[in-house]
Amino acid sequence: FFSSRPGVCLVVSGPGFLHALGGMANATINCWPLIVIGGSSDRNQETMGAFQEFPQVEAGRLYNKLSVRPSSVEVIPAVIEKAVRTSIYGRPGSCYIDIPGDFVNLQVNKSSVKYVECCLPPPISMAEHSAISKAASILALSKQPLLIIGKGAAYSHAENNIRKLVDLCGLPFLPTPMAKGVVPDDHPNCVAAARSMALQHADVIILLGARLNWILHFGLPPRFQQDVKVIQIDICAEELGNNVRPAAILLGDINAVTKQLLEEFSKRSFKYPSNSEWWKRLRVKMKNNEERSKGLALQKSLPMNYYTVFHHIRELIPKDCILVSEGANTMDIGRTMLPNYYPRQRLDAGTFGTMGVGLGFAIAAAMVAKDRAPGKRVICIEGDSAFGFSGMEVETICRYNLPILIIVVNNNGIYTGLDANSWKEMLKLGNPATCVPPVSLLPNSHYEEIMSTFGGKGYFVKTPEELKNALKASMTDKETPCLINVMIDPQSERKKQEFPWLTRSNL
């Protein structure tokens, strides 16, 4: 039910506009279409200190593809059409329209209004044939190829053609976080379990709607080979060549360009051998990493660790649910432990690393699902700190009776926290504002009681058995919002990384 049309947000002037700036920036950085319409003070009160007066159009330019105030009521339709068109053409993003307060009660002659037709869908552009041929030649000569699928591929609805490309050419692939599910995570060619090795040793990389930004370590050593050849496919010309000079550039719509590549490879009959040394090394690394994760997941000690929690969640949630996730270790480990089987069914902190978006994302997804995919479950998995940013949105969830399941993975802190006994000992040292580490939160906070207060169901769990029972009850009850507060070891962390100085990235 993904439409590729912009969402619309209406905000009041001044502080209302300022609170929306974070959402505008998040949409633009993540390349999502959005229209924000904000009220503003009357034009004849500018510079006089009007109620909530603020230079909104000027401020909006930093965060939006377009920031504009209509010059008159008559041109509002034309401005709206341009904002919609700008938000979805090229690289999608946010647009801001400023409506002065004195516009609200103005009357104009209907015949003077400049009506325009709704804009057409974005034109579908394709890469030059010479670029397609060059890319195919580079890939055919590769010894250790890697396909990286970005969320631009998900936005382009390119899943069918990308799946065909993976199968036709036998390529190992790696999805970026919100591209998970474009090709199912359980596809045999998915090498997410050997991510670091795949990036570090690939000699040719095809970027399908993914940017060489911090999520992919800028395409630079030590995470990549110095001489790696990059075949870059993107709808935005300005993105081509950022940080690494591509060996081939394919400017165009991801779905259309992937189809061009399919046609080219069907002529060349290229298939990367599944018994190559590269595949053997990747499979060994994947098996080792999966066994390490499985070992952590099956630990019986209490309190539980992250891997044990995610193991049981994975076993009991529907394959076609919409997964929303935010937090520190909660989001990072959850990404590796919770597979996606369908495209456009995962939302997280994204390219901007924004905290506090989880419950809002879940509410929006549930409202759309309620109309267009009744019965589809929305599961929001939060770290305890992430939940704190917008936890009171459980009232909204209960008010609209949205059957969202929230799972708070509670380690009493950000990355790590303190257990109850350590907290008590720490308080003996003096004022907690000066003695307690700033990343520590109150131990054993009962977040589930917030849900219960508003009429939903809350569960406080400490053991795998309690977790399984709460998950089963929440999955069975398809009418009531639920929150499972899962207590884990405050010192539980990710398994040791090969590049510890980069473990906090949104990988």
KADAHU-V440609 format. One record per residue. N is the residue number from 1. SS is DSSP state (2 for helix, 1 for strand, 0 for the rest). PSI is psi in degrees with one decimal (* if undefined). NEAR is the number of other C-alpha atoms within 8 Angstrom. Layout:
n->N ss->SS psi->PSI near->NEAR
n->N ss->SS psi->PSI near->NEAR
This chain:
n->1 ss->0 psi->25.6 near->6
n->2 ss->0 psi->123.7 near->4
n->3 ss->0 psi->-19.3 near->4
n->4 ss->0 psi->5.9 near->7
n->5 ss->0 psi->157.4 near->7
n->6 ss->0 psi->147.8 near->11
n->7 ss->1 psi->159.8 near->7
n->8 ss->1 psi->133.7 near->8
n->9 ss->1 psi->128.7 near->8
n->10 ss->1 psi->124.8 near->7
n->11 ss->1 psi->155.7 near->11
n->12 ss->0 psi->175.5 near->10
n->13 ss->0 psi->171.0 near->13
n->14 ss->0 psi->-113.8 near->11
n->15 ss->2 psi->-35.4 near->8
n->16 ss->2 psi->-45.1 near->9
n->17 ss->2 psi->-44.9 near->12
n->18 ss->2 psi->-38.8 near->8
n->19 ss->2 psi->-26.7 near->8
n->20 ss->2 psi->-14.9 near->9
n->21 ss->2 psi->-38.4 near->10
n->22 ss->2 psi->-40.1 near->8
n->23 ss->2 psi->-38.3 near->8
n->24 ss->2 psi->-46.4 near->14
n->25 ss->2 psi->-42.6 near->11
n->26 ss->2 psi->-42.3 near->10
n->27 ss->2 psi->-44.0 near->13
n->28 ss->2 psi->-44.3 near->15
n->29 ss->2 psi->-35.7 near->10
n->30 ss->2 psi->-5.0 near->10
n->31 ss->0 psi->48.7 near->9
n->32 ss->0 psi->136.5 near->12
n->33 ss->0 psi->132.5 near->16
n->34 ss->1 psi->140.0 near->14
n->35 ss->1 psi->122.7 near->15
n->36 ss->1 psi->125.1 near->13
n->37 ss->1 psi->119.1 near->12
n->38 ss->1 psi->137.6 near->13
n->39 ss->1 psi->157.4 near->11
n->40 ss->1 psi->169.9 near->15
n->41 ss->0 psi->160.8 near->14
n->42 ss->0 psi->144.3 near->11
n->43 ss->2 psi->-34.3 near->8
n->44 ss->2 psi->2.0 near->4
n->45 ss->2 psi->7.0 near->9
n->46 ss->0 psi->139.6 near->10
n->47 ss->0 psi->3.2 near->5
n->48 ss->0 psi->-2.3 near->5
n->49 ss->0 psi->42.8 near->7
n->50 ss->0 psi->162.4 near->10
n->51 ss->0 psi->122.2 near->5
n->52 ss->0 psi->32.2 near->9
n->53 ss->0 psi->133.7 near->11
n->54 ss->0 psi->144.6 near->7
n->55 ss->0 psi->75.6 near->6
n->56 ss->2 psi->-40.9 near->10
n->57 ss->2 psi->-44.6 near->12
n->58 ss->2 psi->-44.5 near->8
n->59 ss->2 psi->-36.8 near->8
n->60 ss->2 psi->-21.8 near->11
n->61 ss->0 psi->-27.5 near->10
n->62 ss->0 psi->-21.6 near->6
n->63 ss->0 psi->-4.4 near->11
n->64 ss->0 psi->157.8 near->14
n->65 ss->0 psi->-28.4 near->11
n->66 ss->1 psi->132.7 near->10
n->67 ss->1 psi->115.7 near->13
n->68 ss->1 psi->148.8 near->8
n->69 ss->1 psi->123.7 near->8
n->70 ss->0 psi->139.8 near->11
n->71 ss->0 psi->-19.8 near->5
n->72 ss->0 psi->166.2 near->7
n->73 ss->2 psi->-35.9 near->10
n->74 ss->2 psi->-29.5 near->9
n->75 ss->2 psi->3.0 near->12
n->76 ss->2 psi->-46.1 near->10
n->77 ss->2 psi->-41.0 near->11
n->78 ss->2 psi->-37.9 near->10
n->79 ss->2 psi->-40.8 near->10
n->80 ss->2 psi->-45.1 near->9
n->81 ss->2 psi->-42.1 near->12
n->82 ss->2 psi->-38.5 near->8
n->83 ss->2 psi->-43.6 near->13
n->84 ss->2 psi->-46.0 near->13
n->85 ss->2 psi->-43.8 near->11
n->86 ss->2 psi->-35.2 near->13
n->87 ss->2 psi->-26.0 near->17
n->88 ss->2 psi->-14.5 near->15
n->89 ss->0 psi->144.8 near->9
n->90 ss->0 psi->-138.2 near->8
n->91 ss->0 psi->120.5 near->9
n->92 ss->0 psi->159.6 near->12
n->93 ss->0 psi->-169.7 near->17
n->94 ss->1 psi->149.3 near->18
n->95 ss->1 psi->143.4 near->17
n->96 ss->1 psi->133.6 near->15
n->97 ss->1 psi->124.4 near->16
n->98 ss->1 psi->125.9 near->14
n->99 ss->1 psi->107.6 near->11
n->100 ss->1 psi->149.6 near->11
n->101 ss->2 psi->-34.8 near->10
n->102 ss->2 psi->-11.1 near->9
n->103 ss->2 psi->-27.4 near->10
n->104 ss->0 psi->-41.0 near->6
n->105 ss->0 psi->8.3 near->5
n->106 ss->0 psi->144.2 near->7
n->107 ss->0 psi->136.3 near->4
n->108 ss->0 psi->161.3 near->8
n->109 ss->0 psi->125.6 near->6
n->110 ss->2 psi->-34.3 near->5
n->111 ss->2 psi->-18.1 near->4
n->112 ss->2 psi->-8.9 near->7
n->113 ss->0 psi->132.3 near->11
n->114 ss->0 psi->84.4 near->9
n->115 ss->0 psi->142.2 near->7
n->116 ss->0 psi->154.6 near->7
n->117 ss->0 psi->154.9 near->5
n->118 ss->0 psi->140.9 near->5
n->119 ss->0 psi->151.8 near->7
n->120 ss->0 psi->161.1 near->5
n->121 ss->0 psi->156.5 near->5
n->122 ss->0 psi->139.4 near->8
n->123 ss->0 psi->144.5 near->5
n->124 ss->0 psi->113.8 near->7
n->125 ss->0 psi->150.1 near->9
n->126 ss->0 psi->155.8 near->10
n->127 ss->0 psi->158.4 near->10
n->128 ss->0 psi->143.6 near->8
n->129 ss->2 psi->-37.5 near->6
n->130 ss->2 psi->-34.9 near->6
n->131 ss->2 psi->-37.5 near->11
n->132 ss->2 psi->-45.1 near->13
n->133 ss->2 psi->-41.5 near->9
n->134 ss->2 psi->-43.7 near->9
n->135 ss->2 psi->-42.0 near->12
n->136 ss->2 psi->-38.4 near->11
n->137 ss->2 psi->-41.9 near->8
n->138 ss->2 psi->-43.9 near->9
n->139 ss->2 psi->-38.8 near->9
n->140 ss->2 psi->-26.2 near->8
n->141 ss->0 psi->-0.6 near->6
n->142 ss->0 psi->149.3 near->9
n->143 ss->0 psi->-31.8 near->7
n->144 ss->0 psi->72.2 near->9
n->145 ss->1 psi->159.0 near->13
n->146 ss->1 psi->131.0 near->15
n->147 ss->1 psi->123.6 near->12
n->148 ss->1 psi->120.1 near->13
n->149 ss->1 psi->122.0 near->15
n->150 ss->0 psi->171.6 near->16
n->151 ss->2 psi->-14.4 near->12
n->152 ss->2 psi->-30.9 near->12
n->153 ss->2 psi->-37.6 near->17
n->154 ss->2 psi->-42.2 near->14
n->155 ss->2 psi->-34.9 near->9
n->156 ss->0 psi->-1.3 near->9
n->157 ss->0 psi->43.8 near->8
n->158 ss->0 psi->12.5 near->13
n->159 ss->2 psi->-40.1 near->12
n->160 ss->2 psi->-45.7 near->7
n->161 ss->2 psi->-36.3 near->11
n->162 ss->2 psi->-40.2 near->12
n->163 ss->2 psi->-42.8 near->10
n->164 ss->2 psi->-40.0 near->9
n->165 ss->2 psi->-43.8 near->13
n->166 ss->2 psi->-45.6 near->12
n->167 ss->2 psi->-40.4 near->8
n->168 ss->2 psi->-43.2 near->8
n->169 ss->2 psi->-7.9 near->10
n->170 ss->0 psi->33.5 near->12
n->171 ss->0 psi->139.0 near->13
n->172 ss->0 psi->140.6 near->12
n->173 ss->1 psi->157.0 near->13
n->174 ss->1 psi->122.5 near->12
n->175 ss->1 psi->144.6 near->12
n->176 ss->0 psi->168.7 near->13
n->177 ss->2 psi->-53.3 near->13
n->178 ss->2 psi->9.2 near->13
n->179 ss->2 psi->-0.8 near->16
n->180 ss->0 psi->132.1 near->17
n->181 ss->0 psi->-15.3 near->13
n->182 ss->0 psi->-48.1 near->17
n->183 ss->0 psi->130.6 near->12
n->184 ss->0 psi->142.7 near->12
n->185 ss->0 psi->-20.2 near->10
n->186 ss->0 psi->8.1 near->7
n->187 ss->0 psi->138.0 near->7
n->188 ss->0 psi->-19.5 near->4
n->189 ss->0 psi->-0.3 near->9
n->190 ss->1 psi->122.1 near->11
n->191 ss->0 psi->29.1 near->13
n->192 ss->2 psi->-30.9 near->10
n->193 ss->2 psi->-12.6 near->11
n->194 ss->2 psi->38.9 near->12
n->195 ss->2 psi->-52.4 near->9
n->196 ss->2 psi->-43.9 near->8
n->197 ss->2 psi->-42.2 near->9
n->198 ss->2 psi->-44.2 near->11
n->199 ss->2 psi->-42.7 near->10
n->200 ss->2 psi->-28.3 near->11
n->201 ss->2 psi->-3.2 near->9
n->202 ss->0 psi->138.9 near->13
n->203 ss->0 psi->-22.7 near->13
n->204 ss->1 psi->128.3 near->15
n->205 ss->1 psi->130.3 near->13
n->206 ss->1 psi->119.6 near->12
n->207 ss->1 psi->109.7 near->15
n->208 ss->1 psi->88.3 near->14
n->209 ss->0 psi->27.8 near->13
n->210 ss->0 psi->144.9 near->13
n->211 ss->0 psi->144.4 near->8
n->212 ss->0 psi->63.0 near->12
n->213 ss->0 psi->-158.0 near->8
n->214 ss->2 psi->-28.9 near->7
n->215 ss->2 psi->-34.9 near->11
n->216 ss->2 psi->27.0 near->9
n->217 ss->2 psi->29.6 near->9
n->218 ss->2 psi->7.8 near->10
n->219 ss->2 psi->16.6 near->11
n->220 ss->0 psi->160.1 near->11
n->221 ss->0 psi->151.5 near->8
n->222 ss->0 psi->-2.2 near->6
n->223 ss->0 psi->-18.8 near->10
n->224 ss->0 psi->157.5 near->12
n->225 ss->0 psi->147.2 near->12
n->226 ss->0 psi->-36.9 near->6
n->227 ss->0 psi->25.1 near->5
n->228 ss->0 psi->138.0 near->10
n->229 ss->1 psi->124.5 near->9
n->230 ss->1 psi->124.9 near->13
n->231 ss->1 psi->108.9 near->14
n->232 ss->1 psi->124.2 near->12
n->233 ss->1 psi->118.8 near->15
n->234 ss->1 psi->151.1 near->17
n->235 ss->0 psi->-14.9 near->12
n->236 ss->0 psi->114.8 near->10
n->237 ss->2 psi->-34.5 near->7
n->238 ss->2 psi->-18.5 near->6
n->239 ss->2 psi->-24.3 near->8
n->240 ss->0 psi->121.2 near->12
n->241 ss->0 psi->0.7 near->8
n->242 ss->0 psi->122.7 near->8
n->243 ss->0 psi->-35.2 near->8
n->244 ss->0 psi->132.4 near->10
n->245 ss->0 psi->121.0 near->7
n->246 ss->0 psi->149.8 near->11
n->247 ss->0 psi->-26.8 near->8
n->248 ss->1 psi->137.7 near->10
n->249 ss->1 psi->127.7 near->11
n->250 ss->1 psi->99.1 near->13
n->251 ss->1 psi->120.1 near->14
n->252 ss->0 psi->178.9 near->14
n->253 ss->0 psi->133.3 near->12
n->254 ss->2 psi->-44.5 near->15
n->255 ss->2 psi->-44.4 near->13
n->256 ss->2 psi->-42.2 near->11
n->257 ss->2 psi->-37.6 near->13
n->258 ss->2 psi->-39.0 near->12
n->259 ss->2 psi->-39.0 near->9
n->260 ss->2 psi->-42.7 near->10
n->261 ss->2 psi->-39.7 near->11
n->262 ss->2 psi->-44.6 near->11
n->263 ss->2 psi->-40.6 near->8
n->264 ss->2 psi->-43.7 near->11
n->265 ss->2 psi->-22.8 near->11
n->266 ss->2 psi->-28.0 near->8
n->267 ss->2 psi->-37.9 near->6
n->268 ss->2 psi->-16.5 near->6
n->269 ss->0 psi->45.6 near->6
n->270 ss->0 psi->131.6 near->9
n->271 ss->0 psi->122.2 near->8
n->272 ss->0 psi->129.0 near->8
n->273 ss->0 psi->130.8 near->6
n->274 ss->0 psi->-13.9 near->6
n->275 ss->0 psi->16.9 near->6
n->276 ss->0 psi->161.1 near->7
n->277 ss->2 psi->-34.9 near->6
n->278 ss->2 psi->-46.5 near->8
n->279 ss->2 psi->-39.6 near->10
n->280 ss->2 psi->-44.8 near->9
n->281 ss->2 psi->-40.8 near->8
n->282 ss->2 psi->-42.6 near->12
n->283 ss->2 psi->-38.0 near->10
n->284 ss->2 psi->-45.5 near->8
n->285 ss->2 psi->-41.8 near->11
n->286 ss->2 psi->-45.7 near->12
n->287 ss->2 psi->-43.6 near->9
n->288 ss->2 psi->-46.3 near->8
n->289 ss->2 psi->-39.8 near->10
n->290 ss->2 psi->-37.1 near->9
n->291 ss->2 psi->-37.2 near->8
n->292 ss->2 psi->-44.1 near->8
n->293 ss->2 psi->-40.2 near->10
n->294 ss->2 psi->-39.8 near->9
n->295 ss->2 psi->-42.3 near->8
n->296 ss->2 psi->-38.0 near->10
n->297 ss->2 psi->-31.2 near->13
n->298 ss->0 psi->7.7 near->7
n->299 ss->0 psi->140.1 near->8
n->300 ss->0 psi->-9.1 near->5
n->301 ss->0 psi->152.7 near->5
n->302 ss->0 psi->147.5 near->9
n->303 ss->0 psi->160.4 near->9
n->304 ss->1 psi->159.8 near->15
n->305 ss->0 psi->173.9 near->13
n->306 ss->2 psi->-43.4 near->14
n->307 ss->2 psi->-37.2 near->12
n->308 ss->2 psi->-44.6 near->13
n->309 ss->2 psi->-49.9 near->13
n->310 ss->2 psi->-29.5 near->12
n->311 ss->2 psi->-47.0 near->10
n->312 ss->2 psi->-34.9 near->11
n->313 ss->2 psi->-46.8 near->11
n->314 ss->2 psi->-36.4 near->10
n->315 ss->2 psi->-24.2 near->6
n->316 ss->2 psi->-12.9 near->9
n->317 ss->0 psi->153.8 near->9
n->318 ss->0 psi->148.0 near->6
n->319 ss->0 psi->-28.9 near->6
n->320 ss->0 psi->16.9 near->10
n->321 ss->0 psi->158.4 near->11
n->322 ss->1 psi->121.3 near->12
n->323 ss->1 psi->125.0 near->11
n->324 ss->1 psi->133.3 near->14
n->325 ss->1 psi->138.1 near->15
n->326 ss->1 psi->155.6 near->16
n->327 ss->0 psi->-169.9 near->14
n->328 ss->0 psi->-96.2 near->10
n->329 ss->2 psi->-32.9 near->11
n->330 ss->2 psi->-46.2 near->14
n->331 ss->2 psi->-43.4 near->14
n->332 ss->2 psi->-48.6 near->11
n->333 ss->2 psi->-38.9 near->11
n->334 ss->2 psi->-34.1 near->11
n->335 ss->2 psi->-37.8 near->9
n->336 ss->2 psi->-27.4 near->9
n->337 ss->2 psi->-22.8 near->10
n->338 ss->0 psi->106.6 near->9
n->339 ss->0 psi->154.9 near->12
n->340 ss->0 psi->136.3 near->13
n->341 ss->0 psi->-11.6 near->13
n->342 ss->0 psi->149.2 near->11
n->343 ss->0 psi->156.0 near->14
n->344 ss->0 psi->37.8 near->13
n->345 ss->0 psi->19.6 near->11
n->346 ss->1 psi->131.7 near->14
n->347 ss->1 psi->131.9 near->13
n->348 ss->0 psi->-162.1 near->12
n->349 ss->0 psi->-20.8 near->13
n->350 ss->0 psi->-167.9 near->11
n->351 ss->0 psi->-32.4 near->8
n->352 ss->0 psi->-8.2 near->8
n->353 ss->0 psi->40.7 near->7
n->354 ss->0 psi->124.2 near->8
n->355 ss->0 psi->150.0 near->10
n->356 ss->0 psi->1.1 near->12
n->357 ss->0 psi->-14.8 near->11
n->358 ss->2 psi->-53.6 near->18
n->359 ss->2 psi->-33.5 near->13
n->360 ss->2 psi->-43.9 near->9
n->361 ss->2 psi->-44.7 near->10
n->362 ss->2 psi->-41.4 near->13
n->363 ss->2 psi->-46.9 near->11
n->364 ss->2 psi->-45.1 near->8
n->365 ss->2 psi->-41.1 near->10
n->366 ss->2 psi->-36.4 near->13
n->367 ss->2 psi->-41.4 near->9
n->368 ss->2 psi->-43.5 near->10
n->369 ss->2 psi->-35.2 near->12
n->370 ss->2 psi->-36.8 near->10
n->371 ss->2 psi->-38.7 near->7
n->372 ss->2 psi->-19.5 near->7
n->373 ss->0 psi->65.8 near->9
n->374 ss->0 psi->136.3 near->7
n->375 ss->0 psi->-18.5 near->7
n->376 ss->0 psi->130.9 near->10
n->377 ss->0 psi->142.9 near->12
n->378 ss->1 psi->122.2 near->14
n->379 ss->1 psi->121.0 near->13
n->380 ss->1 psi->114.0 near->14
n->381 ss->1 psi->117.6 near->14
n->382 ss->1 psi->141.5 near->17
n->383 ss->1 psi->159.8 near->16
n->384 ss->2 psi->-35.7 near->14
n->385 ss->2 psi->-43.9 near->11
n->386 ss->2 psi->-41.0 near->13
n->387 ss->2 psi->-33.4 near->13
n->388 ss->2 psi->-24.7 near->8
n->389 ss->2 psi->-34.9 near->8
n->390 ss->2 psi->30.0 near->11
n->391 ss->2 psi->-30.4 near->8
n->392 ss->2 psi->-6.0 near->7
n->393 ss->2 psi->-6.5 near->9
n->394 ss->2 psi->-26.7 near->11
n->395 ss->2 psi->-43.1 near->9
n->396 ss->2 psi->-43.8 near->8
n->397 ss->2 psi->-44.6 near->13
n->398 ss->2 psi->-35.0 near->14
n->399 ss->2 psi->-40.4 near->8
n->400 ss->0 psi->5.9 near->6
n->401 ss->0 psi->53.9 near->9
n->402 ss->0 psi->121.8 near->13
n->403 ss->0 psi->56.5 near->13
n->404 ss->1 psi->136.8 near->15
n->405 ss->1 psi->118.3 near->13
n->406 ss->1 psi->129.0 near->11
n->407 ss->1 psi->114.9 near->12
n->408 ss->1 psi->115.2 near->14
n->409 ss->1 psi->105.3 near->14
n->410 ss->1 psi->106.5 near->13
n->411 ss->0 psi->18.4 near->18
n->412 ss->0 psi->23.6 near->16
n->413 ss->1 psi->-172.4 near->15
n->414 ss->0 psi->116.4 near->12
n->415 ss->0 psi->-59.7 near->9
n->416 ss->0 psi->156.9 near->13
n->417 ss->1 psi->-161.9 near->14
n->418 ss->0 psi->143.8 near->15
n->419 ss->0 psi->172.4 near->10
n->420 ss->2 psi->-40.8 near->8
n->421 ss->2 psi->-42.9 near->7
n->422 ss->2 psi->-36.5 near->8
n->423 ss->2 psi->-45.1 near->11
n->424 ss->2 psi->-41.3 near->8
n->425 ss->2 psi->-37.5 near->8
n->426 ss->2 psi->-38.1 near->11
n->427 ss->2 psi->-22.5 near->11
n->428 ss->0 psi->-18.7 near->6
n->429 ss->0 psi->-14.7 near->7
n->430 ss->0 psi->-150.1 near->8
n->431 ss->0 psi->125.0 near->7
n->432 ss->2 psi->-24.1 near->8
n->433 ss->2 psi->-23.3 near->5
n->434 ss->2 psi->-19.0 near->7
n->435 ss->2 psi->-32.2 near->10
n->436 ss->0 psi->135.5 near->10
n->437 ss->0 psi->137.8 near->6
n->438 ss->0 psi->-17.1 near->5
n->439 ss->0 psi->-4.4 near->9
n->440 ss->1 psi->139.8 near->12
n->441 ss->0 psi->168.9 near->11
n->442 ss->0 psi->127.8 near->7
n->443 ss->0 psi->145.0 near->11
n->444 ss->0 psi->37.3 near->8
n->445 ss->0 psi->134.6 near->6
n->446 ss->0 psi->74.3 near->8
n->447 ss->0 psi->-26.2 near->8
n->448 ss->2 psi->-24.2 near->13
n->449 ss->2 psi->-23.3 near->8
n->450 ss->2 psi->-43.7 near->11
n->451 ss->2 psi->-44.3 near->17
n->452 ss->2 psi->-36.6 near->10
n->453 ss->2 psi->-35.1 near->7
n->454 ss->0 psi->7.1 near->10
n->455 ss->0 psi->-2.0 near->7
n->456 ss->0 psi->-174.1 near->12
n->457 ss->1 psi->134.5 near->11
n->458 ss->1 psi->142.5 near->13
n->459 ss->1 psi->134.0 near->10
n->460 ss->1 psi->114.8 near->10
n->461 ss->1 psi->145.1 near->11
n->462 ss->0 psi->-16.8 near->12
n->463 ss->0 psi->159.7 near->9
n->464 ss->2 psi->-38.3 near->10
n->465 ss->2 psi->-43.5 near->6
n->466 ss->2 psi->-38.5 near->9
n->467 ss->2 psi->-46.0 near->14
n->468 ss->2 psi->-42.6 near->11
n->469 ss->2 psi->-41.9 near->8
n->470 ss->2 psi->-39.9 near->11
n->471 ss->2 psi->-43.9 near->12
n->472 ss->2 psi->-43.2 near->9
n->473 ss->2 psi->-40.8 near->8
n->474 ss->2 psi->-36.2 near->10
n->475 ss->2 psi->-32.5 near->8
n->476 ss->2 psi->-39.2 near->6
n->477 ss->0 psi->102.8 near->7
n->478 ss->0 psi->10.6 near->8
n->479 ss->0 psi->-22.7 near->7
n->480 ss->0 psi->133.5 near->12
n->481 ss->0 psi->140.6 near->14
n->482 ss->1 psi->151.0 near->14
n->483 ss->1 psi->123.7 near->14
n->484 ss->1 psi->117.0 near->16
n->485 ss->1 psi->106.9 near->15
n->486 ss->1 psi->113.6 near->13
n->487 ss->1 psi->129.1 near->13
n->488 ss->1 psi->173.2 near->14
n->489 ss->0 psi->122.0 near->11
n->490 ss->0 psi->-20.0 near->12
n->491 ss->0 psi->5.4 near->8
n->492 ss->0 psi->134.7 near->10
n->493 ss->0 psi->-177.5 near->9
n->494 ss->0 psi->155.0 near->8
n->495 ss->0 psi->154.9 near->5
n->496 ss->0 psi->133.2 near->5
n->497 ss->0 psi->152.9 near->7
n->498 ss->0 psi->-26.8 near->5
n->499 ss->0 psi->76.0 near->6
n->500 ss->2 psi->-24.9 near->7
n->501 ss->2 psi->-4.4 near->5
n->502 ss->2 psi->13.5 near->6
n->503 ss->0 psi->-16.4 near->7
n->504 ss->0 psi->6.0 near->6
n->505 ss->0 psi->161.6 near->7
n->506 ss->0 psi->73.0 near->9
n->507 ss->0 psi->* near->7
